[in-house]
Amino acid sequence: MNAPRKGNMGFGQRTRRLAPLQVCVAAAVPGLAGGAVAGGLVSRALSRLADIPANPLIERLNAPRPNGPLPAHYRSMPVVPADLGAFQRLADRDALTALATPLGETLADTTPPGATAADATPAWSPPPTVVGPSSAPPVPIPNANSDSVPPTAVVAAPGTGAPDPVPAAMAEALDRLILRDDRANPLGAGDWGAARAAIGAFYAVRGFQPVWVDGDGLTTAGRAVAAQIARAPQDGLTVSGLSLPRKLSAPLDPAAVAAAEVALASGVVAYAEQASGSRLAPWRVSPVFAARPEVADPGEALAETAAASDPGARLAAFNPPQKGYQALREALRRVDERAEGATPGDNAAADLGAVSDAPAFSDDALVGAAARTAKARAHRSYLASAAPAAARRASARERAAILANMEIWRWEPRDMGERRIEVNIPDFSVAVMDGDRMVMSSRVVVGKPDTPTTVFSDRMRYVLINPSWEVPDSIIKKEIAPRLAHFTHLGYEVKTVGGRLIVRQPPGDDNALGRLAFMFPNDHAIYLHDTPARQLFAEDMRALSHGCVRVEDPERLAEIVLNWPESRLEAAIGGPERTVFLPRPLPIHIEYFTEFVDADGTLEERPDVYGLTQKVARILSTKSQD
């Protein structure tokens, strides 16, 4: 199976944005070196150094590169030429070398006016303060040569004229988070180091001012996000590894404010990234998954949540918005309620009937009516204890399957298109959707477990009427080459080009693609098509193809996607191959959902034909115990 393409990606094939450290540093540079608004939020526009407005530091960053290598004492310096304290030491030297080398020609000119040569340092000394708006006092910049972020970010406390110790406490708390956080990664497959740097950059731009906590405890915004984070298990998310603030008793000293603020910011980032798909990298679960979820950028997640009129609702919105996900979330709630209501000896659990591992009793060991009575009592006693356990096991399996399918929803594009096609592999079905309304549905045949259909999203672009079939090399090698004369007799065209065997089946009633093929060019060689093997649609288990998707009612599908009347399509069938482009490309999603809620609100379960649900559930279970 081919790897997902890296360029010209199709619909929904997106790369993970895991906030490289240089992006985080770039976002913090204007506030620390250029006098940007200290109380503002990290702008999503600051994604590259080129996007940052000119200031003295940026001018030096963009200075011409030296022709030769940097002197040894420069090579031993931290590679981020901005005074960013902890963020500087978290930097990856290889990734940020490009930021360091342009300074080679200009470092000699960076000694502040009036200073002696002894006062010169290898790094450029930025202005002594960051000046915010008139309402925000200046925030001194930490010393680049210190081993930790010192408490120099001191501003005047509002209305007192006395130094405000909160920014200094915030800098120290962020230093601990960025450099000395050794907890298990709460993001799963996400980059927790980069996320911590983004948290630091967010507060650096704010002048190290808190958002969620003040001296009286949680702010209104803080209470909203704390409540949403507490509801994380309702979406199957795990934030138990984070030390989130529980009960805050006023008044809080600056250190307590800073500790609670940083902890809650970590919770916001962990929730947003988990909700948007950071826990598992789908392609590492199985190569069948070619989806690329767009994991929330940690800096943007903090900024957007803090700026929202309802921060809790904004945080919740990082979960998938699709109706299918929301229905599974409700199903999870019902399963949990049922599990909470079950008690040992519950008659409802006993109604499960005989349990497969119930002990057997031999009449030879027991005699007469008394023996039969004892046997019955023993069996009832076993059921009374075992049936609830069996019910709990069944409930746990159902819950794990729901959680796995909710996780797979996180890998789908958030905007799947109003008008779209959805193929659900375990359900062996294709549906044309208009919003939440199903326009049509048809049975399909999908790939066998050893030649699976890839899970991905793209756009259908054209339909082949009366298609010919260019036989894939894998099928030629396994099935046709050993019986080449037989296939030639059946009308297949065989030739050799450059030493490669080419086999083509011309259009016709016996063509493997039937009379219609629905094309969305992709690296997986997957498409939808008609088939002459109509008998396969009567099978319950329809994982029978080489990977492509065979459609039971291709004529109706063609009429819908081409917007053609039935008579026009009938007139076009027969004769040479013809390519007809759709009026506009149509999103198509090849999905894998073994659990879903039908139109009547019933939770449906389908066979795990490729074993993917079980694998996702097992990985999630392992991660939840880390």
C-alpha positions, 0 to 999 in steps of 0.5 A: 500500500502506498504511503500518503502523498506529501504534496497536493494533498486531497480533501482531509489529508492534512498534516499535524501542526505540533507547534515547532519551538521556533514558531513559539519563539517567533510568536514571543519575540515581538513582545519581548524585543519589539515593544508589542502589546504586552497584554495581547494574545498570540496572533495566529499570523505570527507563524514565520519570522517573516511575518513579524513586524520589523524591530531591532531583534528581527533585523539582526535575525534577518541579517546576511549569513557569514561566509564562513563558520561561526567562531567557536564561542558563538557555536557554544551559545544558546542558538536562539538569539533572543533573551527568552530565558527558559524558552531559549534553553528548551530550543533544539539546536539543529532546528534553530541553527538557521536563526543563529547563523545570520547573527555572525556578521552583526554581533560585533555591532551589538554592544550598547552605546557607551559600554566598554568592551568588557561589557560586551556579551556574545548575545545581542542585548535587547532593550531593557523593558517591554513597553505595553499599552499605556494601561500596562506597566513595563515588563523588564526582560529576563537576563539571557546569561542566567540558568533559570528565568529570574524574577525580573518580570516585575511590574507595578501592582495596580493602584499601589505603585508597589512592585507586582510579584505575580509576573515574577511568580508566573515566570518561575512557574513557567520555568518549572513547567518548561524545563523540569516537567517530567510527567507522562506526556498528557498529549499522547502522540503530541509534542508536549515539549513544544506545547509547553514552549507555546504556553510560555510564549503565550504568557510572555506576550501577555507580560506574564499576566494570568488569565484563569486565576487571580488573588481571589481564586478562579476567574469567571473564565477560569471557572468555565474552562475548569468545569469543561476540563472536569467533563473531559471523561464525557468525551473519552479524554484523559486529563487525570495525569495533570495536577489541576487546581481543585479548591482554591481558598482566597486570598492566594499568594503570587506563587499559588496564583502562578502555580494554579494558572500554569496548571490550568493552562496546561489543562486547556492545552491538553484538552484541546490537543486530545480533543482534536486527535493528538493521542494516537497517530492514526498511521501508527495504529495501522497503515490502513489509516491514511487520515491526517488529523489537524491537531490544535495548535497549543498557542492558538488553543490558549489564545482562542479559548482565553478570548472567547465569550464562553471559554468553556464552550470554545474548549469543548468545540475542539471535539469533533462537531459531526452528528455521528460523534455527538451521537456516540458521546450520548451513547457513552453516557447511557452506557456509563449510567447503566454501569453505575446502576448495575449492582451485584445480584441485579435481576436485570443482569441475571436475565442474560441467561446461562453464562458460558463459563458456568460450572457443570454439575454431574447427576452421578455425584448427586442423588434424587430430588435433593441432588437436583435441588442442590444442583439448581440452587448452586446454578442459580447462586452462580448466575446471581454472582456471575451474571452481573460480572458478565454484564459488566464485562459486556458493558466494558467491551461496549464502552471501549468500542464506543471510545475507539470509534469516538477517537477515529472520529477525531481523525476525520476532517472537521468540515466534511462538506455539506454535500458528500459521499461516505463509505463505511467499511464495516457497514459495507455501505455507501451513502450520499449525504446532504447535511444530515439528510441521507440522499441515497444509500447502497450496499458495497463490497470492500477490500479483503483483510489482506488487501484492505480498503484505505481509510482517507478523504478526498474529492470525487472529480469524474465518472468513467462510463464504459470504463476499461480496466488497467489491471494493477501490477499486484493482480497481474503478478498474483493472478494473471501472469500464471494464466496469461493464455486464459485471460488473453482468450477472455479478451484481455489485451496483453503487451510488454512495455519496457520489460513490464507486462501491461494487461488491459480489459476493454469495456464490456459487460464482463469488465471487472469495473462494470459500466461505471467507475467513480474516480477521485485520483489518489495514491492508494489506487482506490475508487468506486465502481460497478461490478458484474459479480452481482451475487456478492451483494447478497453476502453478509460479510462483503470484505471481498475485493482487492481494495476498491469499493464495488457499488450495488447501485452505481446507476443511481449514484451516477445520476446523483453525482452527475446531476443527470436524469436516468434517461441520459445515463442509460443512453450513455452506457454502451460503446467506447470509454467516456470521461464525464467530470462532475459539475463540482468536485464532491468530498468523499470519505472512506470511513471505519466505524464499527459503532454508530447510532442509526436514524432511530437512535439505536446504537449499531455494531458492525464486525471489526473486519480489519481489527482496527477498532480493537487495536485503537481500544487496546492502545487507548486503554494502555495510555489511560493507565500510563 
